[in-house]
Amino acid sequence: MFCAISGEVPTEPVVSKVTGHLYEKRLITQHLRTSNLDPVTGAPLTAADLLDVAVSGAAATAPPKAPSATSFPKALDALRGEWDNLMLETLTLKTHLEETRKELSQALYQHDAACRVIARLTR
């Protein structure tokens, strides 16, 4: 996720309800003081159209670390730590995806059953 204005990862991300673009809150509010237009599309935009994005995990607690690896072993340790964090996040996302798929399947099954009952009653 990158800010549409700066191109950097936002520390306080907000998303526009109008266009769906992601912005750094500080930058977009500064822009909206001078113009009521979206900086990317030119569509009308107000501060009320911005939604705060909830950031969880390591991104919410600490900014990215500056490279401190002065040797290959330190660089490999840093990369291994990042890889481990990424894999844990991926596992969490896969778990949530599977739960959501099950919920959706159940809801679709119930909807289909309700449609069949309504169809039988209207005959």
N, CA, C and O atoms as a MOPAC input file, in Angstrom:
PM7 MOZYME 1SCF
protein

 N      0.84300 1    -1.16400 1     0.00000 1
 C      0.00000 1     0.00000 1     0.00000 1
 C      0.89100 1     1.23000 1     0.00000 1
 O      1.71400 1     1.42600 1     0.89300 1
 N      0.70500 1     2.04800 1    -1.01900 1
 C      1.50200 1     3.25700 1    -1.15200 1
 C      0.58000 1     4.46200 1    -1.28100 1
 O     -0.50200 1     4.38100 1    -1.86300 1
 N      1.02700 1     5.56600 1    -0.73200 1
 C      0.29200 1     6.81700 1    -0.81800 1
 C      0.25200 1     7.27600 1    -2.27700 1
 O      1.26600 1     7.23900 1    -2.97400 1
 N     -0.92600 1     7.71000 1    -2.72900 1
 C     -1.07200 1     8.16100 1    -4.11100 1
 C     -0.38100 1     9.50400 1    -4.34500 1
 O     -0.14800 1     9.88200 1    -5.49300 1
 N     -0.05500 1    10.22000 1    -3.28500 1
 C      0.61800 1    11.50900 1    -3.43500 1
 C      2.12500 1    11.35000 1    -3.36800 1
 O      2.84000 1    11.79100 1    -4.26900 1
 N      2.61800 1    10.71600 1    -2.29500 1
 C      4.06500 1    10.62800 1    -2.07700 1
 C      4.69200 1     9.37500 1    -2.66100 1
 O      5.89000 1     9.35600 1    -2.94100 1
 N      3.89700 1     8.32600 1    -2.85000 1
 C      4.44700 1     7.06800 1    -3.34000 1
 C      5.13900 1     6.25400 1    -2.25900 1
 O      5.78800 1     5.25200 1    -2.55900 1
 N      5.00700 1     6.67400 1    -0.99600 1
 C      5.62800 1     5.96700 1     0.11900 1
 C      4.55800 1     5.25200 1     0.93800 1
 O      3.36500 1     5.52700 1     0.80300 1
 N      4.99900 1     4.34200 1     1.77700 1
 C      4.07000 1     3.63400 1     2.65800 1
 C      3.58300 1     4.62200 1     3.71600 1
 O      4.39800 1     5.19300 1     4.44100 1
 N      2.26800 1     4.83400 1     3.81700 1
 C      1.76400 1     5.80500 1     4.78900 1
 C      1.82500 1     5.27900 1     6.22000 1
 O      1.57900 1     4.10100 1     6.47700 1
 N      2.15800 1     6.17400 1     7.14300 1
 C      2.16200 1     5.80400 1     8.55200 1
 C      0.77100 1     5.95200 1     9.15300 1
 O      0.43200 1     5.25800 1    10.11200 1
 N     -0.03900 1     6.85300 1     8.59600 1
 C     -1.41200 1     7.06400 1     9.03500 1
 C     -2.29700 1     7.03600 1     7.78800 1
 O     -2.69400 1     8.09500 1     7.30100 1
 N     -2.61500 1     5.84700 1     7.25900 1
 C     -3.31400 1     5.76200 1     5.97900 1
 C     -4.79900 1     6.09000 1     6.07900 1
 O     -5.46700 1     5.75400 1     7.05800 1
 N     -5.29300 1     6.75000 1     5.04500 1
 C     -6.71900 1     6.98800 1     4.85400 1
 C     -7.04600 1     6.64700 1     3.40900 1
 O     -6.19400 1     6.74100 1     2.52600 1
 N     -8.29300 1     6.25000 1     3.18200 1
 C     -8.71700 1     5.91300 1     1.82500 1
 C     -9.90600 1     6.80000 1     1.46800 1
 O    -10.75400 1     7.09400 1     2.31000 1
 N     -9.95200 1     7.21400 1     0.21700 1
 C    -11.03900 1     8.05000 1    -0.26700 1
 C    -12.24300 1     7.18900 1    -0.60400 1
 O    -12.12500 1     6.20500 1    -1.33400 1
 N    -13.42200 1     7.56400 1    -0.06400 1
 C    -14.65500 1     6.84700 1    -0.39800 1
 C    -15.05600 1     7.11800 1    -1.84400 1
 O    -15.75200 1     6.31300 1    -2.46200 1
 N    -14.61700 1     8.24900 1    -2.37800 1
 C    -15.00800 1     8.64700 1    -3.72900 1
 C    -14.21500 1     7.88000 1    -4.78100 1
 O    -14.79500 1     7.32700 1    -5.71500 1
 N    -12.89700 1     7.84500 1    -4.63500 1
 C    -12.06300 1     7.25000 1    -5.68100 1
 C    -11.40900 1     5.93900 1    -5.27500 1
 O    -11.00100 1     5.16300 1    -6.13900 1
 N    -11.30300 1     5.67700 1    -3.97500 1
 C    -10.64800 1     4.45400 1    -3.52000 1
 C     -9.14400 1     4.56900 1    -3.41500 1
 O     -8.47900 1     3.57800 1    -3.11300 1
 N     -8.58300 1     5.74400 1    -3.65200 1
 C     -7.13800 1     5.92000 1    -3.54500 1
 C     -6.71200 1     6.01000 1    -2.08000 1
 O     -7.45600 1     6.49300 1    -1.22700 1
 N     -5.50500 1     5.53600 1    -1.81300 1
 C     -4.93400 1     5.53900 1    -0.47200 1
 C     -4.01600 1     6.74700 1    -0.33000 1
 O     -3.24200 1     7.05500 1    -1.23600 1
 N     -4.10400 1     7.43200 1     0.81100 1
 C     -3.29300 1     8.62100 1     1.04800 1
 C     -2.71700 1     8.60300 1     2.46100 1
 O     -3.24100 1     7.93600 1     3.35400 1
 N     -1.64000 1     9.34000 1     2.64200 1
 C     -1.13900 1     9.66100 1     3.97800 1
 C     -2.04600 1    10.75600 1     4.51700 1
 O     -2.23700 1    11.77100 1     3.84600 1
 N     -2.60500 1    10.58700 1     5.69400 1
 C     -3.58600 1    11.52100 1     6.23800 1
 C     -3.04400 1    12.94700 1     6.29100 1
 O     -3.73800 1    13.90000 1     5.93700 1
 N     -1.82400 1    13.07700 1     6.72800 1
 C     -1.20400 1    14.40300 1     6.84500 1
 C     -1.14500 1    15.10800 1     5.48700 1
 O     -1.43000 1    16.30200 1     5.39600 1
 N     -0.78100 1    14.38000 1     4.44200 1
 C     -0.62800 1    14.97800 1     3.11500 1
 C     -1.97200 1    15.34300 1     2.48500 1
 O     -2.11200 1    16.42000 1     1.90500 1
 N     -2.95500 1    14.45600 1     2.59700 1
 C     -4.23700 1    14.73300 1     1.94800 1
 C     -4.99200 1    15.84300 1     2.67100 1
 O     -5.67400 1    16.63900 1     2.02500 1
 N     -4.88600 1    15.91500 1     4.00400 1
 C     -5.55400 1    17.01600 1     4.71300 1
 C     -4.89200 1    18.34700 1     4.37100 1
 O     -5.57100 1    19.36700 1     4.26100 1
 N     -3.59400 1    18.34300 1     4.20500 1
 C     -2.89200 1    19.55600 1     3.79100 1
 C     -3.34700 1    19.96500 1     2.38700 1
 O     -3.54600 1    21.15100 1     2.12400 1
 N     -3.50800 1    19.01200 1     1.50100 1
 C     -3.96800 1    19.29900 1     0.14200 1
 C     -5.39600 1    19.82600 1     0.14300 1
 O     -5.72600 1    20.74100 1    -0.61100 1
 N     -6.25300 1    19.23700 1     1.00200 1
 C     -7.65600 1    19.65200 1     1.03700 1
 C     -7.84700 1    21.04800 1     1.62000 1
 O     -8.90600 1    21.64700 1     1.43500 1
 N     -6.85700 1    21.57400 1     2.31300 1
 C     -6.93800 1    22.95600 1     2.80200 1
 C     -6.90800 1    23.94500 1     1.64600 1
 O     -7.49000 1    25.02700 1     1.73600 1
 N     -6.23700 1    23.58000 1     0.57000 1
 C     -6.10200 1    24.49800 1    -0.56800 1
 C     -7.03200 1    24.13900 1    -1.72200 1
 O     -7.34600 1    24.99600 1    -2.54800 1
 N     -7.47200 1    22.90000 1    -1.79000 1
 C     -8.30200 1    22.46300 1    -2.91100 1
 C     -9.27200 1    21.39900 1    -2.42700 1
 O     -8.92100 1    20.55600 1    -1.60200 1
 N    -10.48200 1    21.44000 1    -2.93900 1
 C    -11.47900 1    20.42700 1    -2.59700 1
 C    -11.58600 1    19.37900 1    -3.69400 1
 O    -12.66000 1    18.82700 1    -3.93400 1
 N    -10.46700 1    19.10800 1    -4.35900 1
 C    -10.44100 1    18.12100 1    -5.43200 1
 C     -9.45800 1    17.01700 1    -5.10600 1
 O     -8.43500 1    17.24600 1    -4.46100 1
 N     -9.77900 1    15.81100 1    -5.56200 1
 C     -8.86100 1    14.68600 1    -5.40900 1
 C     -7.59200 1    14.98400 1    -6.21200 1
 O     -7.68700 1    15.34700 1    -7.38400 1
 N     -6.40100 1    14.83900 1    -5.60500 1
 C     -5.16900 1    15.18900 1    -6.31800 1
 C     -4.85400 1    14.26700 1    -7.49500 1
 O     -4.08100 1    14.64500 1    -8.37500 1
 N     -5.43500 1    13.07200 1    -7.53100 1
 C     -5.14200 1    12.12900 1    -8.61400 1
 C     -6.15500 1    12.25600 1    -9.74200 1
 O     -5.78000 1    12.36300 1   -10.90900 1
 N     -7.45300 1    12.24400 1    -9.39200 1
 C     -8.49500 1    12.21400 1   -10.41900 1
 C     -9.13500 1    13.57000 1   -10.68800 1
 O     -9.71200 1    13.77900 1   -11.75500 1
 N     -9.04100 1    14.48800 1    -9.73900 1
 C     -9.69000 1    15.78500 1    -9.90000 1
 C    -11.15700 1    15.76800 1    -9.50300 1
 O    -11.85500 1    16.76400 1    -9.68900 1
 N    -11.63500 1    14.65900 1    -8.96100 1
 C    -13.02000 1    14.55800 1    -8.50800 1
 C    -13.20000 1    15.35000 1    -7.21100 1
 O    -12.25100 1    15.48900 1    -6.44000 1
 N    -14.40200 1    15.87100 1    -6.96200 1
 C    -14.64000 1    16.59100 1    -5.70000 1
 C    -14.36900 1    15.68900 1    -4.49800 1
 O    -14.76800 1    14.52500 1    -4.48300 1
 N    -13.68900 1    16.23400 1    -3.49500 1
 C    -13.30400 1    15.45400 1    -2.32100 1
 C    -13.28500 1    16.34600 1    -1.10100 1
 O    -12.77500 1    17.46500 1    -1.15200 1
 N    -13.83800 1    15.85600 1    -0.00500 1
 C    -13.80000 1    16.57500 1     1.26900 1
 C    -13.18000 1    15.68000 1     2.32300 1
 O    -12.98300 1    14.48600 1     2.09900 1
 N    -12.87500 1    16.25700 1     3.46700 1
 C    -12.29000 1    15.48100 1     4.56000 1
 C    -13.26700 1    14.42300 1     5.06900 1
 O    -12.84300 1    13.39600 1     5.60000 1
 N    -14.56700 1    14.66300 1     4.91400 1
 C    -15.56300 1    13.68200 1     5.34400 1
 C    -15.55400 1    12.44200 1     4.45500 1
 O    -16.04100 1    11.38700 1     4.86200 1
 N    -15.00800 1    12.55800 1     3.25200 1
 C    -14.94300 1    11.42400 1     2.32600 1
 C    -13.76400 1    10.50500 1     2.60700 1
 O    -13.58600 1     9.51100 1     1.90300 1
 N    -12.96400 1    10.80700 1     3.60700 1
 C    -11.78600 1    10.00400 1     3.91400 1
 C    -12.08300 1     9.04600 1     5.06500 1
 O    -12.64300 1     9.43600 1     6.09000 1
 N    -11.69800 1     7.79200 1     4.87400 1
 C    -11.87000 1     6.77000 1     5.90900 1
 C    -10.50900 1     6.35700 1     6.43800 1
 O     -9.59500 1     6.08100 1     5.66200 1
 N    -10.37100 1     6.31400 1     7.75900 1
 C     -9.13200 1     5.83900 1     8.35600 1
 C     -8.98700 1     4.34800 1     8.08400 1
 O     -9.95600 1     3.59300 1     8.16400 1
 N     -7.76900 1     3.93500 1     7.76300 1
 C     -7.49100 1     2.52500 1     7.51700 1
 C     -6.86300 1     1.95500 1     8.77800 1
 O     -5.84700 1     2.45900 1     9.25600 1
 N     -7.46700 1     0.90900 1     9.31200 1
 C     -6.93400 1     0.26800 1    10.50900 1
 C     -5.72300 1    -0.56800 1    10.12000 1
 O     -5.81200 1    -1.45400 1     9.27000 1
 N     -4.60300 1    -0.28000 1    10.74500 1
 C     -3.37100 1    -1.00500 1    10.46600 1
 C     -3.10200 1    -1.91400 1    11.65000 1
 O     -3.10000 1    -1.47100 1    12.79800 1
 N     -2.87600 1    -3.18900 1    11.36300 1
 C     -2.63400 1    -4.13200 1    12.44700 1
 C     -1.26900 1    -4.76500 1    12.29200 1
 O     -0.62500 1    -4.64800 1    11.25000 1
 N     -0.84100 1    -5.43300 1    13.33800 1
 C      0.43800 1    -6.14700 1    13.28900 1
 C      1.61900 1    -5.21400 1    13.47900 1
 O      1.51000 1    -4.17600 1    14.13300 1
 N      2.75000 1    -5.59700 1    12.90000 1
 C      3.98800 1    -4.85300 1    13.07300 1
 C      3.90400 1    -3.46900 1    12.46000 1
 O      4.55400 1    -2.54500 1    12.94700 1
 N      3.11200 1    -3.29900 1    11.39200 1
 C      3.01300 1    -2.00300 1    10.73000 1
 C      2.37700 1    -0.96100 1    11.64400 1
 O      2.67500 1     0.22700 1    11.52300 1
 N      1.50100 1    -1.39100 1    12.56100 1
 C      0.83100 1    -0.45500 1    13.44500 1
 C      1.71900 1    -0.02000 1    14.60100 1
 O      1.51000 1     1.05900 1    15.15400 1
 N      2.68600 1    -0.81400 1    14.97400 1
 C      3.46000 1    -0.50100 1    16.15900 1
 C      4.82000 1     0.11600 1    15.86800 1
 O      5.33600 1     0.88200 1    16.68100 1
 N      5.39300 1    -0.20000 1    14.74600 1
 C      6.73800 1     0.29600 1    14.48700 1
 C      6.92700 1     0.60400 1    13.00600 1
 O      6.47100 1    -0.14900 1    12.14600 1
 N      7.60100 1     1.71700 1    12.71200 1
 C      7.90700 1     2.01300 1    11.31600 1
 C      8.97800 1     1.05700 1    10.81100 1
 O      9.64600 1     0.40300 1    11.61100 1
 N      9.15100 1     0.96500 1     9.49000 1
 C     10.18800 1     0.07900 1     8.96400 1
 C     11.56500 1     0.44800 1     9.50600 1
 O     11.88500 1     1.62400 1     9.68000 1
 N     12.36500 1    -0.56400 1     9.76600 1
 C     13.68700 1    -0.33300 1    10.32300 1
 C     14.67300 1     0.05500 1     9.22200 1
 O     14.58800 1    -0.42200 1     8.09100 1
 N     15.59800 1     0.92200 1     9.57900 1
 C     16.65100 1     1.28400 1     8.64700 1
 C     17.60600 1     0.10200 1     8.50400 1
 O     17.82400 1    -0.64000 1     9.46100 1
 N     18.17200 1    -0.07200 1     7.31900 1
 C     19.09400 1    -1.19600 1     7.14900 1
 C     20.28500 1    -1.06800 1     8.10500 1
 O     21.02100 1    -0.08100 1     8.07500 1
 N     20.45400 1    -2.07500 1     8.94400 1
 C     21.56200 1    -2.05200 1     9.89200 1
 C     22.52500 1    -3.19800 1     9.62300 1
 O     23.45600 1    -3.43800 1    10.39300 1
 N     22.29400 1    -3.89400 1     8.53700 1
 C     23.13200 1    -5.04700 1     8.22900 1
 C     24.44600 1    -4.58100 1     7.60900 1
 O     24.48200 1    -4.00000 1     6.52400 1
 N     25.50700 1    -4.85600 1     8.33200 1
 C     26.82600 1    -4.48200 1     7.81700 1
 C     27.59100 1    -5.69000 1     7.32000 1
 O     28.71500 1    -5.57200 1     6.83100 1
 N     26.97000 1    -6.86000 1     7.44800 1
 C     27.60800 1    -8.07700 1     6.96400 1
 C     26.53200 1    -9.00200 1     6.41100 1
 O     25.34300 1    -8.80300 1     6.65800 1
 N     26.95100 1    -9.99600 1     5.67500 1
 C     25.99100 1   -10.92800 1     5.09700 1
 C     25.21000 1   -11.69100 1     6.15900 1
 O     23.99800 1   -11.84400 1     6.00600 1
 N     25.83100 1   -12.17300 1     7.21700 1
 C     25.03400 1   -12.88000 1     8.23300 1
 C     23.95500 1   -11.99700 1     8.85100 1
 O     22.83900 1   -12.46100 1     9.08600 1
 N     24.27400 1   -10.73000 1     9.11800 1
 C     23.27000 1    -9.82800 1     9.68800 1
 C     22.15900 1    -9.56100 1     8.67800 1
 O     20.98400 1    -9.50800 1     9.04100 1
 N     22.52900 1    -9.39500 1     7.41900 1
 C     21.52200 1    -9.17200 1     6.38200 1
 C     20.61800 1   -10.38800 1     6.24900 1
 O     19.40300 1   -10.24800 1     6.11000 1
 N     21.20800 1   -11.58600 1     6.29100 1
 C     20.40600 1   -12.81100 1     6.19500 1
 C     19.49200 1   -12.96800 1     7.39900 1
 O     18.35100 1   -13.40600 1     7.25300 1
 N     19.97300 1   -12.61700 1     8.58400 1
 C     19.12600 1   -12.67400 1     9.78100 1
 C     17.95000 1   -11.71200 1     9.65800 1
 O     16.82100 1   -12.05300 1    10.00900 1
 N     18.22200 1   -10.50700 1     9.15700 1
 C     17.15300 1    -9.52300 1     8.97800 1
 C     16.12800 1   -10.02000 1     7.96500 1
 O     14.92500 1    -9.90100 1     8.19400 1
 N     16.58800 1   -10.56900 1     6.86100 1
 C     15.68000 1   -11.09100 1     5.84100 1
 C     14.88500 1   -12.29100 1     6.36400 1
 O     13.70300 1   -12.43900 1     6.05300 1
 N     15.53500 1   -13.14500 1     7.15600 1
 C     14.84100 1   -14.29200 1     7.73000 1
 C     13.73300 1   -13.82800 1     8.67100 1
 O     12.63900 1   -14.39300 1     8.67200 1
 N     14.01100 1   -12.80800 1     9.46400 1
 C     12.99500 1   -12.26800 1    10.36800 1
 C     11.82000 1   -11.69400 1     9.60200 1
 O     10.66600 1   -11.91100 1     9.97100 1
 N     12.10900 1   -10.96000 1     8.53300 1
 C     11.03200 1   -10.41000 1     7.71700 1
 C     10.23200 1   -11.52500 1     7.05000 1
 O      9.00600 1   -11.45400 1     6.97200 1
 N     10.92900 1   -12.55600 1     6.56900 1
 C     10.25500 1   -13.67700 1     5.92600 1
 C      9.35000 1   -14.39800 1     6.92000 1
 O      8.22000 1   -14.75700 1     6.58800 1
 N      9.84600 1   -14.61000 1     8.13600 1
 C      9.03800 1   -15.27300 1     9.16000 1
 C      7.77300 1   -14.47400 1     9.45100 1
 O      6.68600 1   -15.04400 1     9.54700 1
 N      7.91000 1   -13.15100 1     9.59300 1
 C      6.74700 1   -12.30300 1     9.84900 1
 C      5.75600 1   -12.36300 1     8.69100 1
 O      4.54400 1   -12.41100 1     8.89900 1
 N      6.28100 1   -12.36000 1     7.48300 1
 C      5.42300 1   -12.43500 1     6.30400 1
 C      4.66800 1   -13.75800 1     6.25000 1
 O      3.48300 1   -13.78500 1     5.92000 1
 N      5.34000 1   -14.83800 1     6.56700 1
 C      4.69200 1   -16.14200 1     6.54200 1
 C      3.63100 1   -16.25800 1     7.63500 1
 O      2.58800 1   -16.87300 1     7.41400 1
 N      3.88000 1   -15.68100 1     8.80500 1
 C      2.86900 1   -15.69400 1     9.86600 1
 C      1.64100 1   -14.89000 1     9.44900 1
 O      0.50700 1   -15.30200 1     9.69700 1
 N      1.87000 1   -13.75400 1     8.82000 1
 C      0.75900 1   -12.94000 1     8.34900 1
 C     -0.01100 1   -13.67700 1     7.25200 1
 O     -1.24100 1   -13.63000 1     7.22000 1
 N      0.70100 1   -14.35400 1     6.35800 1
 C      0.06000 1   -15.12100 1     5.29500 1
 C     -0.79300 1   -16.24100 1     5.87600 1
 O     -1.90600 1   -16.48300 1     5.41000 1
 N     -0.28100 1   -16.91700 1     6.88000 1
 C     -1.04500 1   -17.97400 1     7.53700 1
 C     -2.32600 1   -17.41500 1     8.14300 1
 O     -3.39400 1   -18.01000 1     8.00400 1
 N     -2.22000 1   -16.28500 1     8.80800 1
 C     -3.39300 1   -15.65500 1     9.40700 1
 C     -4.40900 1   -15.29400 1     8.33700 1
 O     -5.60600 1   -15.52400 1     8.50900 1
 N     -3.93400 1   -14.72700 1     7.22800 1
 C     -4.83400 1   -14.35000 1     6.14800 1
 C     -5.50500 1   -15.56900 1     5.52000 1
 O     -6.69000 1   -15.52600 1     5.19000 1
 N     -4.75200 1   -16.65200 1     5.35400 1
 C     -5.33700 1   -17.87400 1     4.79500 1
 C     -6.39700 1   -18.44000 1     5.72600 1
 O     -7.43300 1   -18.92400 1     5.27000 1
 N     -6.14400 1   -18.38300 1     7.02100 1
 C     -7.11200 1   -18.87200 1     8.00100 1
 C     -8.39500 1   -18.05300 1     7.93200 1
 O     -9.49600 1   -18.60400 1     7.92400 1
 N     -8.24100 1   -16.72100 1     7.88100 1
 C     -9.41400 1   -15.85000 1     7.78400 1
 C    -10.15400 1   -16.08000 1     6.47000 1
 O    -11.38400 1   -16.06100 1     6.44100 1
 N     -9.42600 1   -16.29300 1     5.40300 1
 C    -10.04200 1   -16.55500 1     4.10600 1
 C    -10.86900 1   -17.83600 1     4.15100 1
 O    -11.99400 1   -17.87000 1     3.65300 1
 N    -10.31800 1   -18.87700 1     4.74200 1
 C    -11.04600 1   -20.14600 1     4.83700 1
 C    -12.30900 1   -19.99300 1     5.67600 1
 O    -13.35700 1   -20.53400 1     5.32300 1
 N    -12.22000 1   -19.26000 1     6.78400 1
 C    -13.40000 1   -19.02600 1     7.61800 1
 C    -14.45900 1   -18.24000 1     6.85100 1
 O    -15.64900 1   -18.54200 1     6.93700 1
 N    -14.02100 1   -17.23600 1     6.10400 1
 C    -14.94400 1   -16.41600 1     5.32900 1
 C    -15.60200 1   -17.23700 1     4.22200 1
 O    -16.79100 1   -17.07300 1     3.95100 1
 N    -14.83900 1   -18.11100 1     3.58700 1
 C    -15.40400 1   -18.97700 1     2.54800 1
 C    -16.47700 1   -19.89300 1     3.13100 1
 O    -17.51900 1   -20.10500 1     2.51100 1
 N    -16.22600 1   -20.43100 1     4.31200 1
 C    -17.21200 1   -21.30200 1     4.95600 1
 C    -18.48300 1   -20.52800 1     5.28200 1
 O    -19.59000 1   -21.01900 1     5.06100 1
 N    -18.31800 1   -19.30000 1     5.81400 1
 C    -19.47600 1   -18.47100 1     6.13800 1
 C    -20.26700 1   -18.13600 1     4.88400 1
 O    -21.49800 1   -18.17900 1     4.89300 1
 N    -19.56900 1   -17.80500 1     3.80700 1
 C    -20.23300 1   -17.48200 1     2.55000 1
 C    -20.97100 1   -18.69300 1     1.99200 1
 O    -22.10000 1   -18.57800 1     1.51600 1
 N    -20.33000 1   -19.84100 1     2.05600 1
 C    -20.96500 1   -21.06400 1     1.57200 1
 C    -22.24600 1   -21.34500 1     2.34400 1
 O    -23.26600 1   -21.69600 1     1.75200 1
 N    -22.19600 1   -21.19300 1     3.64600 1
 C    -23.37400 1   -21.42500 1     4.48300 1
 C    -24.47300 1   -20.42000 1     4.14800 1
 O    -25.64400 1   -20.78700 1     4.04200 1
 N    -24.09600 1   -19.15500 1     3.98000 1
 C    -25.08800 1   -18.12300 1     3.65700 1
 C    -25.72300 1   -18.38400 1     2.28900 1
 O    -26.93200 1   -18.21700 1     2.13200 1
 N    -24.92900 1   -18.78800 1     1.30800 1
 C    -25.47000 1   -19.09300 1    -0.01800 1
 C    -26.39300 1   -20.30500 1     0.03300 1
 O    -27.42700 1   -20.32600 1    -0.63500 1
 N    -26.02900 1   -21.30500 1     0.81400 1
 C    -26.87300 1   -22.49000 1     0.96700 1
 C    -28.21500 1   -22.10100 1     1.57600 1
 O    -29.26300 1   -22.54600 1     1.10900 1
 N    -28.18300 1   -21.27100 1     2.61700 1
 C    -29.42300 1   -20.84200 1     3.26200 1
 C    -30.27200 1   -20.01200 1     2.30700 1
 O    -31.49400 1   -20.15300 1     2.27400 1
 N    -29.62500 1   -19.15000 1     1.53100 1
 C    -30.33800 1   -18.31600 1     0.56800 1
 C    -30.99800 1   -19.19100 1    -0.49300 1
 O    -32.15600 1   -18.96800 1    -0.84700 1
 N    -30.27300 1   -20.18000 1    -1.00000 1
 C    -30.81700 1   -21.08500 1    -2.01000 1
 C    -32.00700 1   -21.85900 1    -1.45100 1
 O    -33.02100 1   -22.02400 1    -2.12900 1
 N    -31.88200 1   -22.32600 1    -0.22800 1
 C    -32.98600 1   -23.06100 1     0.39900 1
 C    -34.19900 1   -22.15500 1     0.57200 1
 O    -35.32900 1   -22.58900 1     0.35000 1
 N    -33.98000 1   -20.91300 1     0.96300 1
 C    -35.08600 1   -19.97100 1     1.13400 1
 C    -35.76300 1   -19.68700 1    -0.20400 1
 O    -36.98900 1   -19.59400 1    -0.27500 1
 N    -34.97200 1   -19.55100 1    -1.25600 1
 C    -35.53800 1   -19.31100 1    -2.59000 1
 C    -36.38600 1   -20.49100 1    -3.04600 1
 O    -37.44200 1   -20.30300 1    -3.65000 1
 N    -35.92700 1   -21.70900 1    -2.75900 1
 C    -36.69700 1   -22.90200 1    -3.13800 1
 C    -38.02700 1   -22.97900 1    -2.37300 1
 O    -39.05400 1   -23.34800 1    -2.94100 1
 N    -37.99600 1   -22.62800 1    -1.08900 1
 C    -39.23300 1   -22.64300 1    -0.29900 1
 C    -40.20000 1   -21.60100 1    -0.83600 1
 O    -41.39500 1   -21.86300 1    -0.96500 1
 N    -39.68600 1   -20.42800 1    -1.14700 1
 C    -40.55800 1   -19.35300 1    -1.68700 1
 C    -41.12900 1   -19.78600 1    -3.03800 1
 O    -42.30400 1   -19.54200 1    -3.31400 1
 N    -40.32300 1   -20.42000 1    -3.87500 1
 C    -40.78800 1   -20.87400 1    -5.18400 1
 C    -41.90700 1   -21.91100 1    -5.01900 1
 O    -42.89400 1   -21.86600 1    -5.75200 1
 N    -41.76900 1   -22.82600 1    -4.08500 1
 C    -42.79600 1   -23.84700 1    -3.85400 1
 C    -44.08000 1   -23.23000 1    -3.32700 1
 O    -45.17800 1   -23.65600 1    -3.68500 1
 N    -43.93600 1   -22.21800 1    -2.46800 1
 C    -45.12500 1   -21.58500 1    -1.88300 1
 C    -45.88200 1   -20.74500 1    -2.90300 1
 O    -47.09800 1   -20.59200 1    -2.79400 1
 N    -45.19800 1   -20.21000 1    -3.87000 1
 C    -45.85900 1   -19.34600 1    -4.85500 1
 C    -46.46100 1   -20.12200 1    -6.01200 1
 O    -47.11200 1   -19.51100 1    -6.85900 1
 N    -46.28400 1   -21.41100 1    -6.09500 1
 C    -46.85500 1   -22.23100 1    -7.18300 1
 C    -48.31900 1   -22.37800 1    -7.04200 1
 O    -48.95600 1   -23.03300 1    -7.86700 1

